């Protein structure tokens, strides 16, 4: 699989990831059944006064949304949270909350209204996305703090949409246990892995569905964007009781790059280009490096040029594809309607290539 990220809380049967230009065919992330993100504290935290839950919820909740997604190609739905940055409905969330979605809506926790969502852009490596609530105006915005002032032992709380339940927001108090943390997240079904870096590690019961919601300090300021693990997508060494968040300073920096609207390495703006295949990394001992085609969706560009399950994609426009991650990164810089030259090795071992016009696909 290419660059798998942490999944939203699922409220459905089967939740896979639909990748840019590819359907992730084998991930199953039933978030409602998933293990919470966790890790052993790096050091004992000094005792701190308990956070005022009622006051924090009153301050923070109006600036939040619940995000609900339909993953049409997987026959699944997902859920997460988002942080309102602008009264016109600009919202910060995790990329993995919206990844694979064929339809997205968001419910404002300030007014209870549901809005259709447009994706402004996303950065897969940073797991950050910027979306807009269509037709929104006058929404309360979140109060942003600075992650640069955080200290180990500081009390925090994750507020979100635990297990994708909607309704009353979840509240998970705790404290900071590590700054600048790194962790490897891997797809247990064999799709690949990614190093997540520069994270805030916390002792708090962060759960699937909290993804994209805020990590807040005692003053109700957003200091991080929560990420959470799932049943089949795990963070290395994570066994229960803790979680991670992306520092808000870094998240806003990515959001500002997306706002600028000029594609740069790692950032995709607008609609996602789509080949129409499910992929995975080539297994050890494969005949060549590349992205293995696990599934070809009917009525897609891949089927039109004759790609079949078991073929190995090796290049796009002459750019080598050594893994599923490479294919996603290349596709992030393409747009629906672009024509690419796709190269692959078929199941019989013969090299093939063909021009292919990219379709508009699911998010991310």
One Martini backbone bead per residue (centre of mass of N, CA, C, O) as a GRO file, in nm:
protein
  364
    1UNK     BB    1   0.102   0.032   0.014
    2UNK     BB    2   0.055   0.374   0.012
    3UNK     BB    3   0.114   0.563   0.263
    4UNK     BB    4  -0.005   0.484   0.528
    5UNK     BB    5  -0.253   0.584   0.759
    6UNK     BB    6  -0.448   0.686   0.996
    7UNK     BB    7  -0.764   0.604   1.109
    8UNK     BB    8  -1.072   0.644   1.130
    9UNK     BB    9  -1.359   0.614   1.269
   10UNK     BB   10  -1.573   0.350   1.231
   11UNK     BB   11  -1.934   0.279   1.111
   12UNK     BB   12  -1.861  -0.011   0.978
   13UNK     BB   13  -1.749  -0.270   0.824
   14UNK     BB   14  -1.529  -0.159   0.598
   15UNK     BB   15  -1.195   0.004   0.615
   16UNK     BB   16  -1.027   0.158   0.373
   17UNK     BB   17  -0.784   0.286   0.137
   18UNK     BB   18  -0.789   0.554  -0.087
   19UNK     BB   19  -0.569   0.625  -0.324
   20UNK     BB   20  -0.384   0.800  -0.523
   21UNK     BB   21  -0.464   0.619  -0.798
   22UNK     BB   22  -0.568   0.409  -0.562
   23UNK     BB   23  -0.687   0.110  -0.429
   24UNK     BB   24  -0.699  -0.005  -0.115
   25UNK     BB   25  -0.747  -0.352  -0.084
   26UNK     BB   26  -0.653  -0.457   0.239
   27UNK     BB   27  -0.761  -0.263   0.435
   28UNK     BB   28  -0.875  -0.296   0.779
   29UNK     BB   29  -1.068  -0.032   0.970
   30UNK     BB   30  -1.246  -0.088   1.247
   31UNK     BB   31  -1.264   0.165   1.455
   32UNK     BB   32  -1.479   0.068   1.674
   33UNK     BB   33  -1.260  -0.189   1.731
   34UNK     BB   34  -1.017  -0.036   1.804
   35UNK     BB   35  -0.722   0.039   1.922
   36UNK     BB   36  -0.578   0.254   2.107
   37UNK     BB   37  -0.362   0.482   2.129
   38UNK     BB   38  -0.021   0.396   2.246
   39UNK     BB   39   0.224   0.429   2.523
   40UNK     BB   40   0.491   0.444   2.700
   41UNK     BB   41   0.610   0.640   2.912
   42UNK     BB   42   0.905   0.824   2.925
   43UNK     BB   43   0.795   0.973   3.191
   44UNK     BB   44   0.709   1.082   3.478
   45UNK     BB   45   0.459   1.281   3.587
   46UNK     BB   46   0.374   1.545   3.740
   47UNK     BB   47   0.157   1.657   3.939
   48UNK     BB   48  -0.172   1.781   3.854
   49UNK     BB   49  -0.422   1.965   3.803
   50UNK     BB   50  -0.725   1.933   3.710
   51UNK     BB   51  -0.918   1.972   3.458
   52UNK     BB   52  -1.176   2.176   3.329
   53UNK     BB   53  -1.409   2.032   3.150
   54UNK     BB   54  -1.641   2.233   3.120
   55UNK     BB   55  -1.473   2.478   3.031
   56UNK     BB   56  -1.334   2.352   2.785
   57UNK     BB   57  -1.582   2.270   2.626
   58UNK     BB   58  -1.704   2.559   2.610
   59UNK     BB   59  -1.457   2.673   2.445
   60UNK     BB   60  -1.402   2.449   2.209
   61UNK     BB   61  -1.655   2.316   2.065
   62UNK     BB   62  -1.760   2.548   1.867
   63UNK     BB   63  -1.470   2.493   1.691
   64UNK     BB   64  -1.611   2.224   1.586
   65UNK     BB   65  -1.619   1.910   1.396
   66UNK     BB   66  -1.789   1.657   1.241
   67UNK     BB   67  -1.672   1.385   1.034
   68UNK     BB   68  -1.821   1.240   0.737
   69UNK     BB   69  -1.779   0.936   0.542
   70UNK     BB   70  -1.780   0.807   0.208
   71UNK     BB   71  -1.673   0.477   0.075
   72UNK     BB   72  -1.772   0.365  -0.216
   73UNK     BB   73  -1.553   0.140  -0.297
   74UNK     BB   74  -1.587  -0.007   0.006
   75UNK     BB   75  -1.860   0.011   0.158
   76UNK     BB   76  -1.811   0.271   0.358
   77UNK     BB   77  -1.754   0.440   0.671
   78UNK     BB   78  -1.655   0.750   0.841
   79UNK     BB   79  -1.481   0.921   1.125
   80UNK     BB   80  -1.425   1.254   1.271
   81UNK     BB   81  -1.241   1.559   1.304
   82UNK     BB   82  -1.243   1.931   1.343
   83UNK     BB   83  -1.090   2.264   1.291
   84UNK     BB   84  -1.183   2.588   1.309
   85UNK     BB   85  -1.034   2.875   1.127
   86UNK     BB   86  -1.300   2.992   0.980
   87UNK     BB   87  -1.614   3.133   0.941
   88UNK     BB   88  -1.637   3.001   0.635
   89UNK     BB   89  -1.522   2.683   0.689
   90UNK     BB   90  -1.234   2.637   0.767
   91UNK     BB   91  -1.065   2.313   0.802
   92UNK     BB   92  -0.882   2.114   1.024
   93UNK     BB   93  -0.717   1.796   0.953
   94UNK     BB   94  -0.676   1.482   0.874
   95UNK     BB   95  -0.612   1.299   0.603
   96UNK     BB   96  -0.728   1.018   0.709
   97UNK     BB   97  -1.026   1.115   0.745
   98UNK     BB   98  -1.068   1.161   0.407
   99UNK     BB   99  -0.955   0.917   0.297
  100UNK     BB  100  -1.138   0.772   0.027
  101UNK     BB  101  -1.354   0.975  -0.031
  102UNK     BB  102  -1.676   1.039  -0.205
  103UNK     BB  103  -1.799   1.165   0.067
  104UNK     BB  104  -1.854   1.479   0.254
  105UNK     BB  105  -1.938   1.570   0.594
  106UNK     BB  106  -2.024   1.840   0.832
  107UNK     BB  107  -2.069   1.907   1.184
  108UNK     BB  108  -2.156   2.162   1.370
  109UNK     BB  109  -2.114   2.229   1.721
  110UNK     BB  110  -2.263   2.513   1.720
  111UNK     BB  111  -2.543   2.441   1.515
  112UNK     BB  112  -2.591   2.136   1.386
  113UNK     BB  113  -2.499   2.163   1.099
  114UNK     BB  114  -2.486   2.030   0.775
  115UNK     BB  115  -2.200   2.001   0.548
  116UNK     BB  116  -2.059   2.017   0.269
  117UNK     BB  117  -1.738   1.908   0.131
  118UNK     BB  118  -1.432   2.063   0.046
  119UNK     BB  119  -1.114   2.011  -0.093
  120UNK     BB  120  -0.822   2.190  -0.088
  121UNK     BB  121  -0.601   2.001   0.070
  122UNK     BB  122  -0.292   1.791   0.107
  123UNK     BB  123  -0.066   1.607   0.344
  124UNK     BB  124   0.041   1.297   0.381
  125UNK     BB  125   0.303   1.303   0.560
  126UNK     BB  126   0.157   1.502   0.780
  127UNK     BB  127  -0.151   1.451   0.811
  128UNK     BB  128  -0.287   1.699   0.639
  129UNK     BB  129  -0.597   1.891   0.608
  130UNK     BB  130  -0.797   2.111   0.394
  131UNK     BB  131  -1.126   2.235   0.443
  132UNK     BB  132  -1.472   2.310   0.323
  133UNK     BB  133  -1.775   2.452   0.416
  134UNK     BB  134  -2.045   2.464   0.237
  135UNK     BB  135  -2.209   2.772   0.323
  136UNK     BB  136  -2.051   2.887   0.542
  137UNK     BB  137  -2.113   3.117   0.827
  138UNK     BB  138  -2.021   3.245   1.133
  139UNK     BB  139  -1.818   3.068   1.268
  140UNK     BB  140  -1.666   2.948   1.514
  141UNK     BB  141  -1.338   2.955   1.641
  142UNK     BB  142  -1.049   2.843   1.723
  143UNK     BB  143  -0.807   2.849   1.978
  144UNK     BB  144  -0.482   2.924   1.926
  145UNK     BB  145  -0.174   2.810   1.996
  146UNK     BB  146   0.150   2.683   2.107
  147UNK     BB  147   0.377   2.418   2.081
  148UNK     BB  148   0.649   2.560   2.182
  149UNK     BB  149   0.538   2.573   2.502
  150UNK     BB  150   0.562   2.293   2.563
  151UNK     BB  151   0.569   2.044   2.835
  152UNK     BB  152   0.661   1.809   3.022
  153UNK     BB  153   0.360   1.741   3.219
  154UNK     BB  154   0.149   1.883   3.081
  155UNK     BB  155  -0.171   1.954   3.068
  156UNK     BB  156  -0.423   1.780   2.874
  157UNK     BB  157  -0.665   1.752   2.592
  158UNK     BB  158  -0.879   1.540   2.408
  159UNK     BB  159  -1.106   1.644   2.150
  160UNK     BB  160  -1.391   1.454   2.003
  161UNK     BB  161  -1.496   1.139   1.805
  162UNK     BB  162  -1.524   0.879   1.954
  163UNK     BB  163  -1.595   0.613   1.746
  164UNK     BB  164  -1.796   0.792   1.569
  165UNK     BB  165  -2.063   0.886   1.743
  166UNK     BB  166  -2.114   1.159   1.810
  167UNK     BB  167  -2.224   1.426   1.960
  168UNK     BB  168  -2.083   1.418   2.238
  169UNK     BB  169  -1.788   1.499   2.312
  170UNK     BB  170  -1.486   1.389   2.370
  171UNK     BB  171  -1.279   1.339   2.681
  172UNK     BB  172  -0.909   1.334   2.715
  173UNK     BB  173  -0.716   1.336   2.970
  174UNK     BB  174  -0.372   1.459   3.053
  175UNK     BB  175  -0.022   1.432   2.946
  176UNK     BB  176   0.290   1.514   2.867
  177UNK     BB  177   0.569   1.283   2.766
  178UNK     BB  178   0.656   1.396   2.468
  179UNK     BB  179   0.884   1.552   2.245
  180UNK     BB  180   0.961   1.468   1.926
  181UNK     BB  181   0.823   1.222   1.829
  182UNK     BB  182   0.859   0.884   1.703
  183UNK     BB  183   0.679   0.667   1.464
  184UNK     BB  184   0.584   0.355   1.336
  185UNK     BB  185   0.359   0.289   1.077
  186UNK     BB  186   0.160  -0.011   1.012
  187UNK     BB  187   0.040  -0.249   0.786
  188UNK     BB  188  -0.073  -0.568   0.870
  189UNK     BB  189  -0.153  -0.645   0.556
  190UNK     BB  190   0.124  -0.534   0.383
  191UNK     BB  191   0.138  -0.218   0.268
  192UNK     BB  192   0.326  -0.069   0.486
  193UNK     BB  193   0.519   0.229   0.587
  194UNK     BB  194   0.567   0.504   0.838
  195UNK     BB  195   0.722   0.793   0.948
  196UNK     BB  196   0.645   0.959   1.236
  197UNK     BB  197   0.702   1.303   1.329
  198UNK     BB  198   0.701   1.546   1.553
  199UNK     BB  199   0.551   1.454   1.820
  200UNK     BB  200   0.297   1.440   2.058
  201UNK     BB  201   0.310   1.280   2.363
  202UNK     BB  202   0.038   1.111   2.541
  203UNK     BB  203  -0.157   1.068   2.840
  204UNK     BB  204  -0.432   0.947   2.662
  205UNK     BB  205  -0.757   0.834   2.549
  206UNK     BB  206  -0.710   0.785   2.238
  207UNK     BB  207  -0.939   0.749   1.963
  208UNK     BB  208  -1.108   0.650   1.725
  209UNK     BB  209  -1.230   0.969   1.586
  210UNK     BB  210  -1.030   1.187   1.711
  211UNK     BB  211  -0.929   1.249   1.455
  212UNK     BB  212  -0.859   1.601   1.399
  213UNK     BB  213  -0.861   1.692   1.668
  214UNK     BB  214  -0.795   1.854   1.965
  215UNK     BB  215  -0.521   1.963   2.146
  216UNK     BB  216  -0.534   2.093   2.477
  217UNK     BB  217  -0.503   2.323   2.708
  218UNK     BB  218  -0.597   2.482   3.004
  219UNK     BB  219  -0.701   2.738   2.808
  220UNK     BB  220  -0.817   2.612   2.525
  221UNK     BB  221  -0.575   2.567   2.343
  222UNK     BB  222  -0.447   2.475   2.044
  223UNK     BB  223  -0.154   2.232   2.021
  224UNK     BB  224  -0.303   1.998   1.848
  225UNK     BB  225  -0.337   1.710   1.625
  226UNK     BB  226  -0.499   1.431   1.635
  227UNK     BB  227  -0.394   1.087   1.649
  228UNK     BB  228  -0.489   0.742   1.543
  229UNK     BB  229  -0.528   0.416   1.581
  230UNK     BB  230  -0.580   0.078   1.458
  231UNK     BB  231  -0.627  -0.250   1.411
  232UNK     BB  232  -0.439  -0.253   1.120
  233UNK     BB  233  -0.304   0.029   1.220
  234UNK     BB  234   0.012   0.062   1.364
  235UNK     BB  235   0.207   0.164   1.627
  236UNK     BB  236   0.504   0.129   1.743
  237UNK     BB  237   0.461   0.020   2.078
  238UNK     BB  238   0.149   0.025   2.083
  239UNK     BB  239  -0.086  -0.081   2.363
  240UNK     BB  240  -0.206   0.144   2.570
  241UNK     BB  241  -0.313   0.483   2.697
  242UNK     BB  242  -0.204   0.644   2.442
  243UNK     BB  243  -0.076   0.923   2.230
  244UNK     BB  244  -0.097   1.153   1.941
  245UNK     BB  245   0.033   1.472   1.803
  246UNK     BB  246   0.027   1.746   1.600
  247UNK     BB  247   0.171   2.025   1.588
  248UNK     BB  248   0.026   2.327   1.532
  249UNK     BB  249   0.254   2.478   1.392
  250UNK     BB  250   0.287   2.268   1.164
  251UNK     BB  251  -0.007   2.252   1.065
  252UNK     BB  252  -0.029   2.555   0.982
  253UNK     BB  253   0.199   2.552   0.778
  254UNK     BB  254   0.057   2.357   0.586
  255UNK     BB  255  -0.203   2.520   0.548
  256UNK     BB  256  -0.059   2.764   0.415
  257UNK     BB  257   0.039   2.608   0.168
  258UNK     BB  258  -0.241   2.535   0.067
  259UNK     BB  259  -0.354   2.823   0.044
  260UNK     BB  260  -0.153   2.913  -0.184
  261UNK     BB  261  -0.204   2.685  -0.433
  262UNK     BB  262   0.090   2.571  -0.476
  263UNK     BB  263   0.243   2.311  -0.578
  264UNK     BB  264   0.428   2.093  -0.374
  265UNK     BB  265   0.609   1.886  -0.224
  266UNK     BB  266   0.349   1.677  -0.079
  267UNK     BB  267   0.128   1.870  -0.209
  268UNK     BB  268  -0.225   1.877  -0.259
  269UNK     BB  269  -0.450   2.025  -0.496
  270UNK     BB  270  -0.755   1.928  -0.488
  271UNK     BB  271  -0.826   1.703  -0.691
  272UNK     BB  272  -0.803   1.356  -0.746
  273UNK     BB  273  -0.619   1.141  -0.905
  274UNK     BB  274  -0.711   0.843  -1.120
  275UNK     BB  275  -0.672   0.506  -1.206
  276UNK     BB  276  -0.805   0.221  -1.060
  277UNK     BB  277  -0.626   0.079  -0.821
  278UNK     BB  278  -0.502  -0.177  -0.628
  279UNK     BB  279  -0.227  -0.167  -0.392
  280UNK     BB  280   0.118  -0.285  -0.338
  281UNK     BB  281   0.392  -0.391  -0.235
  282UNK     BB  282   0.647  -0.558  -0.326
  283UNK     BB  283   0.764  -0.843  -0.253
  284UNK     BB  284   0.995  -1.030  -0.152
  285UNK     BB  285   1.146  -1.143  -0.453
  286UNK     BB  286   1.066  -0.987  -0.672
  287UNK     BB  287   1.126  -0.919  -1.009
  288UNK     BB  288   1.049  -0.617  -0.917
  289UNK     BB  289   1.008  -0.312  -0.851
  290UNK     BB  290   0.692  -0.182  -0.710
  291UNK     BB  291   0.337  -0.184  -0.787
  292UNK     BB  292   0.095  -0.393  -0.699
  293UNK     BB  293  -0.182  -0.528  -0.846
  294UNK     BB  294  -0.489  -0.617  -0.681
  295UNK     BB  295  -0.695  -0.411  -0.834
  296UNK     BB  296  -0.956  -0.351  -1.081
  297UNK     BB  297  -1.165  -0.110  -1.164
  298UNK     BB  298  -1.445  -0.054  -1.308
  299UNK     BB  299  -1.441   0.208  -1.537
  300UNK     BB  300  -1.133   0.266  -1.559
  301UNK     BB  301  -0.830   0.350  -1.682
  302UNK     BB  302  -0.692   0.078  -1.621
  303UNK     BB  303  -0.889  -0.102  -1.785
  304UNK     BB  304  -0.851   0.043  -2.065
  305UNK     BB  305  -0.526  -0.055  -2.076
  306UNK     BB  306  -0.507  -0.362  -1.932
  307UNK     BB  307  -0.500  -0.394  -1.645
  308UNK     BB  308  -0.401  -0.641  -1.394
  309UNK     BB  309  -0.398  -0.858  -1.169
  310UNK     BB  310  -0.038  -0.878  -1.092
  311UNK     BB  311   0.071  -0.642  -1.185
  312UNK     BB  312   0.362  -0.408  -1.237
  313UNK     BB  313   0.432  -0.097  -1.143
  314UNK     BB  314   0.728   0.112  -1.262
  315UNK     BB  315   0.604   0.382  -1.413
  316UNK     BB  316   0.580   0.752  -1.455
  317UNK     BB  317   0.695   0.932  -1.695
  318UNK     BB  318   0.980   0.775  -1.621
  319UNK     BB  319   0.923   0.740  -1.323
  320UNK     BB  320   1.008   0.557  -1.078
  321UNK     BB  321   0.848   0.261  -0.928
  322UNK     BB  322   0.930   0.102  -0.607
  323UNK     BB  323   0.643   0.175  -0.480
  324UNK     BB  324   0.346   0.269  -0.357
  325UNK     BB  325   0.449   0.539  -0.254
  326UNK     BB  326   0.556   0.648  -0.520
  327UNK     BB  327   0.285   0.658  -0.665
  328UNK     BB  328   0.147   0.861  -0.478
  329UNK     BB  329   0.351   1.093  -0.508
  330UNK     BB  330   0.307   1.129  -0.810
  331UNK     BB  331  -0.008   1.168  -0.807
  332UNK     BB  332  -0.007   1.433  -0.632
  333UNK     BB  333   0.109   1.592  -0.911
  334UNK     BB  334  -0.167   1.533  -1.031
  335UNK     BB  335  -0.454   1.557  -1.259
  336UNK     BB  336  -0.743   1.562  -1.373
  337UNK     BB  337  -0.684   1.496  -1.729
  338UNK     BB  338  -0.425   1.386  -1.733
  339UNK     BB  339  -0.149   1.259  -1.918
  340UNK     BB  340   0.001   0.942  -1.893
  341UNK     BB  341   0.285   0.723  -1.872
  342UNK     BB  342   0.243   0.382  -1.832
  343UNK     BB  343   0.438   0.137  -1.656
  344UNK     BB  344   0.463  -0.230  -1.694
  345UNK     BB  345   0.444  -0.566  -1.563
  346UNK     BB  346   0.322  -0.841  -1.645
  347UNK     BB  347   0.234  -1.162  -1.546
  348UNK     BB  348   0.444  -1.270  -1.782
  349UNK     BB  349   0.697  -1.042  -1.785
  350UNK     BB  350   0.601  -0.809  -1.969
  351UNK     BB  351   0.659  -0.513  -2.104
  352UNK     BB  352   0.457  -0.212  -2.055
  353UNK     BB  353   0.274   0.062  -2.230
  354UNK     BB  354   0.057   0.360  -2.169
  355UNK     BB  355  -0.170   0.586  -2.217
  356UNK     BB  356  -0.335   0.793  -1.955
  357UNK     BB  357  -0.639   0.921  -1.836
  358UNK     BB  358  -0.722   1.092  -1.568
  359UNK     BB  359  -0.930   1.075  -1.307
  360UNK     BB  360  -1.165   1.132  -1.073
  361UNK     BB  361  -1.122   1.080  -0.727
  362UNK     BB  362  -1.077   1.005  -0.437
  363UNK     BB  363  -0.952   1.104  -0.156
  364UNK     BB  364  -0.599   1.070  -0.127
   0.00000   0.00000   0.00000
